[in-house]
Amino acid sequence: MSLFALGIVILAGVVFLNISSTYHAYVVTGHSMEPAISKGDVVIVGPYSGLFSRPLAPGAIISFQSSLGLVTHRVAAVNGQQLTTRGDAVGHDDPWTVSTDDVAGVVLARIPKVGLVPELLWAAHGLPVIILAFVCVGLAIAVFSPGRLDGRRSGHESRPVRHPGRIPAGSRLD
């Protein structure tokens, strides 16, 4: 797949997530679901009934509203309309139950570490580091581009240099 096509697919996905009322992307801000989901991962969440859905069953990872805000944990048990959840890294069930009405959706996909980019941008040193990285990549491309290593720039022919005041050997003077 070309880089252009990949960019189009990513752009279409971002647009879809922004206009969809049922599919969302969330940045994970805690460590409670490691190693399955880490801080800074982006989770794509969708409904638990629908085209790309997964059922609310033990083992499913869901995002839900709680008094702590939006939480992403694994379903440990289902009891009618009440779910028992737990974070993988915690090792025990959460002290609350979750109503199916509070479920924002089931995690359908995870994009590792993408959520760390905005965090890095807003950190005190983040923007200068990213600018420096782009400058370094640009310099590396300029220095190591094809044709630079053999002394020629790509797209230019080499021509002999004529020195004024010197007559080349074998030339006629008329």
Buried (B, 14 or more C-beta within 10 A) or exposed (E): EEEEEEEEEEEEBEEEBEEEEBBBBBBBEBBBBBEBBBBBBBBBBBBBEEEEBBEBEEEBBBBBBEEEEBBBBBBBEBEEEEBBBBBBBBEEBBEBBBEBEBBBBBBBEBBEEEBBBEEBEEEEEBEEEEEEEEEEEEEEEEEEEEEEEEEEEEEEEEEEEEEEEEEEEEEEEE
